Amino acid sequence: MRFSLFVHMERVGAGQTHGELYRELIELCTIADAGGMHAIWTGEHHGMEFTIAPNPFLNLVDLAHRTRNARLGTATVVAPFWHPIKLAGEAAMTDLLTGGRLEIGIARGAYSFEYERLVPGLDAWGAGQRMRELLPAVKGLWAGDHAHEGEFWSFPATTSVPRPVQQPHPPLWVAARDPNSHAFAVEHGCNVQVTPLWFGDDEVESLMARFEEACAANSGRARPQIMLLRHTYVGDDEADVARAAEALSRYYCHFAAWFKNERPVRAGCIEPLDESEMAAMDAYAPAVMRTNNVVGEPDEVIERLRRYAALGYDEYALWIDSGMSFARKKASLERFVREVMPAFA
């Protein structure tokens, strides 16, 4: 099982400048690259200080000039926010500028806050339908002279300009949770990205079972790869680990508030949650975060990851966004590289 880094510029409050946040992101990525991580992943979000990532391709092109070996991936671009011709061309240009290091993850998106601003009236079902139409169209554009007549987009014969460096195209990944998404990915020759979010290892096993069912139903096709994305913190003692669980509790309380889309948002920041509100969110309590996420000292983290490798996961992405200070995120990543990854060499 190989390892990668999943990272955004992120802030729960407005205490740091965007320039400071980006410099921190670069440093985390250079640590991952120098430490032998397979890939660096970053996503797409709009209008949210919580996750600052308006165009992942820009970040990846910049990172291509600051790193040497790591693959550079979108995890993920949000399908309904893209026209197929625009996505095909920008992704291919990114593959060119990164020297053929691009990996492309695609998802339907998650936040109604973004839907109602970029595609008013869109819901998760409609977003999923757009993803299912977008991906084959993009592959057709890369192949060349692709005409499209669909429910959401129509255009005459068009070829992506440029075409990707990697042929026939960069590796494609689909973010999947439900069985239909797993089946769609496997049927279209795409790898699969999964995240259990705040849930425990029962969900990790369930996500793998859905993937295996999709593979079994498409036994005539080449087996794709599957990546597990999980919040991870490697502590230097139990007190440090406990602090990490508390930080992740606060992070997921804010994540849930953004997802529900019920609180006022001003200048890209959600109305702050008070301590009593967060204490009432039992699903994200520190004890739950300590148990469910990969939070522990190095030996505990190694043992947990060995179970994931045994389940059949090909890649494990360390989700570093957490609301913690940069110093703590950096220290955890360095411990992961220095003390965890060698156990899987």
C-alpha positions as CSV (number, residue, x, y, z in Angstrom):
1,M,0.0,0.0,0.0
2,R,1.4,3.4,-1.0
3,F,0.9,6.7,0.7
4,S,-0.1,10.1,-0.3
5,L,-1.0,13.5,1.1
6,F,-4.4,15.2,0.8
7,V,-4.1,18.9,1.6
8,H,-5.9,22.3,1.1
9,M,-5.4,25.8,2.3
10,E,-7.9,25.7,5.2
11,R,-8.8,27.8,8.2
12,V,-11.6,27.6,10.7
13,G,-11.2,31.3,11.6
14,A,-9.8,34.3,9.7
15,G,-6.5,34.5,11.7
16,Q,-4.0,33.9,8.9
17,T,-3.5,35.5,5.5
18,H,-4.0,33.5,2.4
19,G,-0.3,34.0,1.6
20,E,0.7,32.4,4.9
21,L,-1.6,29.5,4.3
22,Y,-0.3,28.9,0.8
23,R,3.3,29.0,2.0
24,E,2.4,26.4,4.6
25,L,0.7,24.2,2.0
26,I,3.9,24.3,-0.1
27,E,6.0,23.3,2.8
28,L,3.8,20.3,3.7
29,C,3.9,19.2,0.0
30,T,7.7,19.4,-0.2
31,I,7.9,17.3,3.0
32,A,5.6,14.7,1.4
33,D,7.6,14.7,-1.9
34,A,11.0,14.5,-0.2
35,G,9.7,11.8,2.1
36,G,8.8,9.5,-0.8
37,M,5.0,9.9,-0.8
38,H,3.4,8.7,-4.0
39,A,1.1,11.6,-4.6
40,I,-0.2,15.0,-3.5
41,W,-3.9,15.6,-3.8
42,T,-5.9,18.8,-3.6
43,G,-9.5,19.6,-4.3
44,E,-12.0,22.2,-5.6
45,H,-14.1,24.5,-3.5
46,H,-15.6,27.9,-3.9
47,G,-16.4,30.8,-1.6
48,M,-15.4,29.0,1.6
49,E,-12.6,30.0,3.9
50,F,-12.9,26.6,5.4
51,T,-11.4,24.9,2.4
52,I,-9.6,27.3,0.0
53,A,-9.2,25.7,-3.4
54,P,-10.9,27.5,-6.3
55,N,-8.9,25.7,-9.0
56,P,-6.8,22.7,-8.1
57,F,-5.0,22.8,-11.5
58,L,-3.3,26.1,-10.6
59,N,-2.0,24.6,-7.4
60,L,-0.8,21.5,-9.1
61,V,1.1,23.3,-11.8
62,D,2.9,25.4,-9.2
63,L,3.7,22.3,-7.1
64,A,5.2,20.6,-10.2
65,H,7.9,23.2,-10.1
66,R,8.5,22.8,-6.3
67,T,8.5,19.0,-6.1
68,R,10.3,16.3,-8.0
69,N,8.7,12.9,-7.9
70,A,5.2,12.9,-6.4
71,R,2.2,12.4,-8.7
72,L,-0.1,15.5,-8.6
73,G,-3.8,14.9,-8.3
74,T,-7.2,16.5,-8.1
75,A,-9.3,15.1,-5.3
76,T,-11.5,16.2,-6.6
77,V,-12.8,18.5,-9.4
78,V,-16.5,19.0,-9.0
79,A,-18.2,17.8,-12.1
80,P,-21.3,20.1,-12.3
81,F,-19.1,23.2,-12.2
82,W,-17.3,22.2,-15.5
83,H,-18.1,22.1,-19.2
84,P,-16.6,19.0,-20.7
85,I,-14.5,20.9,-23.3
86,K,-13.2,23.2,-20.6
87,L,-12.2,20.4,-18.3
88,A,-10.7,18.3,-21.0
89,G,-8.5,21.2,-22.2
90,E,-7.4,22.5,-18.8
91,A,-6.6,19.0,-17.5
92,A,-4.6,18.2,-20.6
93,M,-2.7,21.5,-20.3
94,T,-2.0,20.7,-16.6
95,D,-0.7,17.2,-17.6
96,L,1.6,19.0,-20.1
97,L,2.9,21.6,-17.6
98,T,3.4,18.9,-14.9
99,G,5.4,16.7,-17.2
100,G,2.8,13.9,-17.2
101,R,2.4,13.7,-13.4
102,L,-1.4,14.5,-13.3
103,E,-4.0,12.2,-11.8
104,I,-7.6,13.4,-12.1
105,G,-10.2,12.7,-9.4
106,I,-13.8,13.7,-10.2
107,A,-16.8,14.0,-7.8
108,R,-20.4,15.2,-7.8
109,G,-19.6,17.6,-4.9
110,A,-20.9,17.8,-1.4
111,Y,-21.9,21.3,-0.3
112,S,-25.3,22.8,-1.2
113,F,-23.6,26.1,-0.3
114,E,-21.6,25.8,-3.5
115,Y,-24.5,24.3,-5.6
116,E,-26.8,27.2,-4.9
117,R,-24.2,29.7,-6.0
118,L,-22.7,28.0,-9.1
119,V,-25.6,25.9,-10.3
120,P,-28.8,27.2,-8.6
121,G,-31.4,24.5,-8.0
122,L,-28.9,21.7,-8.2
123,D,-29.1,18.8,-5.7
124,A,-26.9,15.8,-5.1
125,W,-28.8,13.6,-7.5
126,G,-28.6,16.1,-10.3
127,A,-24.9,16.6,-9.6
128,G,-24.3,12.9,-9.8
129,Q,-26.1,12.7,-13.2
130,R,-23.8,15.5,-14.5
131,M,-20.8,13.6,-13.3
132,R,-21.9,10.5,-15.2
133,E,-22.4,12.5,-18.4
134,L,-19.2,14.6,-18.0
135,L,-16.6,11.8,-17.6
136,P,-17.3,9.9,-20.8
137,A,-17.5,13.1,-22.7
138,V,-14.1,14.2,-21.5
139,K,-12.5,10.9,-22.4
140,G,-14.1,11.3,-25.9
141,L,-12.6,14.8,-26.3
142,W,-9.2,13.5,-25.4
143,A,-9.5,10.8,-28.0
144,G,-10.5,13.4,-30.6
145,D,-13.4,14.6,-32.8
146,H,-16.0,13.9,-30.2
147,A,-19.6,15.1,-30.8
148,H,-21.9,15.1,-27.8
149,E,-25.7,15.3,-27.4
150,G,-26.6,14.9,-23.8
151,E,-29.0,16.0,-21.2
152,F,-26.7,18.7,-19.8
153,W,-24.2,19.5,-22.6
154,S,-24.3,19.4,-26.4
155,F,-21.6,20.3,-28.9
156,P,-20.4,19.4,-32.4
157,A,-17.3,17.3,-33.0
158,T,-14.4,18.7,-30.9
159,T,-10.9,17.6,-30.0
160,S,-9.2,18.6,-26.7
161,V,-6.4,21.1,-27.3
162,P,-3.9,20.2,-26.1
163,R,-4.2,16.5,-25.6
164,P,-2.8,14.9,-22.5
165,V,0.9,13.9,-22.3
166,Q,-0.2,10.6,-20.7
167,Q,-1.9,8.3,-23.2
168,P,-4.6,7.6,-23.7
169,H,-5.2,10.0,-20.7
170,P,-4.1,10.6,-17.1
171,P,-5.4,8.1,-14.6
172,L,-9.0,8.8,-13.7
173,W,-10.5,8.5,-10.2
174,V,-14.1,8.7,-9.1
175,A,-15.1,9.6,-5.6
176,A,-17.6,6.9,-4.6
177,R,-19.7,6.0,-1.6
178,D,-22.9,4.3,-2.8
179,P,-22.8,1.1,-4.8
180,N,-24.0,2.8,-8.0
181,S,-21.0,5.2,-7.9
182,H,-18.6,2.2,-7.4
183,A,-20.3,0.4,-10.4
184,F,-20.1,3.5,-12.6
185,A,-16.3,3.9,-11.9
186,V,-15.5,0.3,-12.6
187,E,-17.6,0.2,-15.7
188,H,-15.8,3.3,-17.1
189,G,-12.3,2.1,-16.3
190,C,-11.8,4.5,-13.4
191,N,-10.0,4.1,-10.1
192,V,-12.0,4.7,-6.9
193,Q,-11.5,7.2,-4.1
194,V,-13.4,6.6,-0.8
195,T,-13.5,8.3,2.5
196,P,-15.3,7.1,5.7
197,L,-15.3,10.7,7.0
198,W,-15.8,10.5,10.8
199,F,-17.1,6.9,10.8
200,G,-15.1,4.0,12.1
201,D,-13.5,1.0,10.5
202,D,-16.9,-0.7,9.9
203,E,-17.4,1.9,7.2
204,V,-13.9,1.3,5.8
205,E,-14.8,-2.4,5.4
206,S,-18.2,-1.5,3.9
207,L,-16.6,0.8,1.3
208,M,-14.2,-2.0,0.3
209,A,-17.1,-4.4,0.0
210,R,-19.0,-2.1,-2.3
211,F,-15.9,-1.8,-4.5
212,E,-15.4,-5.6,-4.5
213,E,-19.0,-6.1,-5.6
214,A,-18.6,-3.7,-8.4
215,C,-15.5,-5.5,-9.6
216,A,-17.2,-8.9,-9.4
217,A,-20.1,-7.5,-11.5
218,N,-17.5,-6.4,-14.1
219,S,-15.2,-9.4,-14.0
220,G,-14.4,-9.0,-17.7
221,R,-12.8,-5.6,-17.1
222,A,-9.4,-4.8,-15.6
223,R,-9.5,-4.3,-11.9
224,P,-9.1,-0.6,-11.0
225,Q,-7.3,0.7,-7.9
226,I,-8.9,2.0,-4.8
227,M,-7.6,4.7,-2.5
228,L,-8.7,5.4,1.1
229,L,-8.7,9.0,2.3
230,R,-8.7,9.5,6.1
231,H,-8.0,12.1,8.7
232,T,-4.6,11.0,10.2
233,Y,-2.5,12.3,13.1
234,V,0.7,10.8,14.4
235,G,1.4,12.0,17.9
236,D,4.5,11.8,20.0
237,D,2.7,10.8,23.2
238,E,-0.9,10.2,24.4
239,A,-1.4,13.8,25.5
240,D,-0.5,15.0,22.0
241,V,-2.9,12.4,20.5
242,A,-5.7,13.6,22.8
243,R,-5.2,17.2,21.7
244,A,-5.4,16.0,18.1
245,A,-8.7,14.3,18.8
246,E,-10.1,17.5,20.3
247,A,-9.0,19.5,17.2
248,L,-10.6,17.0,14.8
249,S,-13.8,17.2,16.9
250,R,-13.9,20.9,16.3
251,Y,-13.0,20.4,12.6
252,Y,-15.9,18.0,12.0
253,C,-18.4,20.2,13.9
254,H,-17.5,23.0,11.5
255,F,-17.6,20.5,8.5
256,A,-21.1,19.5,9.6
257,A,-22.3,23.1,9.9
258,W,-21.0,23.9,6.4
259,F,-22.7,20.7,5.0
260,K,-26.1,21.6,6.6
261,N,-25.8,25.1,5.1
262,E,-28.1,26.6,7.8
263,R,-25.8,29.2,9.4
264,P,-25.0,32.7,8.2
265,V,-21.8,33.0,6.2
266,R,-20.0,36.4,6.1
267,A,-16.8,37.1,4.1
268,G,-16.5,33.4,3.4
269,C,-16.5,32.4,7.1
270,I,-19.3,30.6,8.8
271,E,-20.9,32.1,11.9
272,P,-18.8,30.7,14.8
273,L,-20.0,27.7,16.7
274,D,-20.0,28.1,20.5
275,E,-18.7,25.5,22.9
276,S,-22.2,24.3,23.9
277,E,-23.1,23.7,20.3
278,M,-20.1,21.6,19.6
279,A,-20.5,19.7,22.9
280,A,-24.0,18.7,21.7
281,M,-22.6,17.1,18.5
282,D,-22.0,13.6,19.9
283,A,-21.1,12.1,16.6
284,Y,-17.9,14.2,16.5
285,A,-17.0,14.0,20.2
286,P,-13.2,13.8,20.9
287,A,-13.5,10.2,22.1
288,V,-15.2,9.3,18.8
289,M,-12.5,11.0,16.8
290,R,-9.8,9.2,18.8
291,T,-11.4,5.8,18.0
292,N,-12.7,6.3,14.5
293,N,-10.0,8.3,12.8
294,V,-6.3,7.2,12.4
295,V,-5.1,9.2,15.5
296,G,-2.4,7.7,17.6
297,E,1.3,7.2,18.3
298,P,3.3,5.6,15.5
299,D,2.9,1.9,16.5
300,E,-0.8,2.3,16.7
301,V,-1.0,4.0,13.4
302,I,1.1,1.3,11.7
303,E,-1.1,-1.4,13.1
304,R,-4.3,0.4,11.8
305,L,-2.8,0.9,8.4
306,R,-1.7,-2.7,8.1
307,R,-5.4,-3.7,8.5
308,Y,-6.3,-1.4,5.6
309,A,-3.6,-2.9,3.5
310,A,-4.9,-6.4,4.3
311,L,-8.4,-5.3,3.2
312,G,-6.9,-4.6,-0.3
313,Y,-6.5,-0.8,-0.4
314,D,-3.9,0.2,-2.9
315,E,-3.3,3.8,-1.6
316,Y,-3.8,5.6,1.7
317,A,-4.1,9.3,1.6
318,L,-3.3,11.2,4.8
319,W,-6.0,13.9,5.1
320,I,-4.1,16.6,6.9
321,D,-6.7,19.4,7.1
322,S,-7.7,19.6,10.7
323,G,-7.8,23.1,12.1
324,M,-4.6,22.4,14.0
325,S,-1.7,24.8,13.9
326,F,0.8,24.4,11.0
327,A,3.5,23.3,13.5
328,R,1.4,20.4,14.7
329,K,0.4,19.3,11.2
330,K,4.0,19.5,10.1
331,A,5.2,17.5,13.1
332,S,2.6,14.8,12.4
333,L,3.5,14.5,8.8
334,E,7.2,14.3,9.5
335,R,6.5,11.5,12.1
336,F,4.4,9.7,9.5
337,V,7.2,9.8,6.9
338,R,9.9,9.0,9.4
339,E,8.3,6.4,11.6
340,V,5.2,5.0,9.8
341,M,6.1,4.7,6.2
342,P,9.3,2.6,6.7
343,A,7.1,-0.2,8.1
344,F,5.6,-0.6,4.7
345,A,8.7,-0.3,2.6
